[in-house]
Amino acid sequence: MHLSINKTMQSAIARITFVASMVVLGSCFAQNSPLITVNTANASLSGKLSFTQAQYNEAINWDFAGENGKFQSNPSLPSAGYPCGVPNGNGWKFGISSNENVGVLVAGRGLQLAGAGYDQVYNACTGPNTRKSMPNARIELTDIVVDYYSISQNTWVRAVKQAVSGSAFTEDFINNESTGADYRAEAQEHNSVRSGIGNAAGNAGGTTGRFVQDGSVGYNFHGFAYRFNIRWSDVKAVVVSQAMRCIPHQGTDLSDCNKLGYIANVGIDSWATTTSPFNGFATHGGVSSGRFKPVTTDWQIFTNYTGPKDFVGITPPPVPQF
């Protein structure tokens, strides 16, 4: 199931194109994303992570940059970094992909009755050979939440709130290669992973022997929730949300986390059914992919929105509690 779900990434890569020079990229990625951190007062009282509506809307608005039917690589709103080991020809490396008319987008693939939210954690790169070594850094993850606005019900609907599972995939997703992830349970029903490490035996700790523009190709962490039933023709907008932070792999040493060497994003795919096997675009396709931003020692909310440009401001989605 893990392998078939993650095949969507290869399809998404094939569907998105990007044309830019490295000079332009250098100026774009020098800008910082808004660091939407948790309301710590609420977290300490309830044990859960609480974000305000304003924080949630700010995160969504930063992620969203599209108009005229599709998202664009907007230099004024770039990702905060880009993932090491991904070829420059893969458009999601540099920005986001989505569509303002969700129903029409998915309908073009034939009958699609399911969806699956996902996340990606990568080592960050800002140029050739800038991969940082962070053996004592982990990414702590909350459940992933998918909300969609139902046209027929005229309200936001919670599709899923669920812990992710996943694997250490090669950063370029060539041949869908993967191995077990270094994955463990944390407090408050959260989990954590190490990107670029692989499983506890360390058999994904090195590189694949392949190279791209920023150096060698290693391993990411690609997680996903189980597929859920959804009638895409009834969907006006979708928001995927998850909170993440960097914690020590062991002890209390945050020095690796302070290197800001990890970036992450979230997104969503459509599927024919909750159980259909991978069969190229006959069974699935990418719906949207969010911008990458750095994972810090503070809890932050990571979002991905697809839908009408001004809709969130008029009818904001409910703020998830993690």
Salt bridges, closest charged atoms under 4 A:
GLU67 OE1 - LYS309 NZ 2.94
GLU140 OE2 - HIS190 ND1 3.52
GLU140 OE1 - ARG245 NE 2.80
ASP143 OD2 - LYS161 NZ 3.07
ASP147 OD1 - ARG158 NE 2.42
GLU171 OE2 - ARG131 NH1 2.79
ASP172 OD2 - ARG210 NE 2.76
GLU177 OE2 - ARG210 NH1 3.18
ASP182 OD1 - ARG138 NH2 3.33
ASP182 OD2 - ARG194 NE 2.76
GLU186 OE2 - ARG184 NE 2.56
ASP214 OD2 - LYS93 NZ 3.20
ASP234 OD1 - ARG231 NH2 3.96
ASP256 OD1 - LYS259 NZ 3.14
